[in-house]
Amino acid sequence: MALLKKKGRREAEIPTSSMADIAFLLLIFFLVTTTIDVDTGIGMVLPPKLEDDVEPPPIKERNVLKILVNEQGMVLVEDQPSAVQLIRQEVVTHVMNEGADPRYAEAATKALVSIKTARETPYDAYVSVLDEVWMAYYEMWDNEARKLGYPDYKAYLAVIDANDSENEIKDRIKAAISIAEPDAA
């Protein structure tokens, strides 16, 4: 009997030539469809650090509007309980006083708004108070722009940006906001 030669059998293989292409396409798919949550903070320009031997400039008490937010998110304006919604009008009254009322700032250029929170203050309460203060400044800037004949502050900014002019409104009404550190517990 003749011996039959056994053919050498090749083992079954899975074609891997397109495996890298598929992996690359899956990677691209997930990179494109996945959203990455980026935490952003509150954009603020901080003043330069004072040298150790330099004293901070003197500020009269009447020029400072003190806003305190406690642990429960309750607001005190000049040591009086207040609603967050009333802060905007209080800031406008304080800054635009022009020396008329001795309880408020002497002039808009000297006015300062100080926000102080407790360490346990809810973040949303702090942000709400800060938003109201900023809205008060934008309201004042809008009013000043209208006095100069512009529909609003944005229109004024567009004109001065086009002409490379200085911002007269912000020179008259500076947004002086102090974020005071919480007291040590």
C-alpha positions, 0 to 999 in steps of 0.5 A: 500500500502506498503511503500517502504523503500527508500534506502539511496543514497550515493552521488556521489564521485570522487575518490581522492586517486590518486590525490596526486600521479598525483599532485606529478608527475606534480610537478616532471615533471615541475621541470625537464623540467623547466630551471632556468636562473641563472645570473652569474658574471665575476669570479675574485679574488679580493685583500684583503682590505687595512687597513685604515692606509696602503698606497697602494704600489707605482707604476711608471706611465710607468708600468701602461697601462691605458684603458678608456671606455666611455659612448658610448663604445669607447675605449681610450688606454693611452689617444689615441682612439683605437679599442677593437681588438687592445687592445690585442697587446697593452697589450702584447707590454706593458707587454713584453717590458722588459724596452726597450721602456720608454713608456711601463713597465719596466718588466713583473712583474711590469706591470699593466693594468688599466681598467676604465669605466664610470658609463653609459658604456655598459656592453658588451663594458666593457666585450669585453675590459676585454676579450681582456686583458685576451686573451693578458695574455693567449697569453703571457702565451702560448708563454712562455710555448712554450719557455719551450717546451710545445705545449701550456699553458694548456699542461704546466698546466697539467704537473705542476698540475701532479707534484705539481710544482709551476707555473713559467710562472705566476710568470714571467708574473702576470696578474695584472689587475686593475678595476678602479672605475668610476668617481663620476657623 
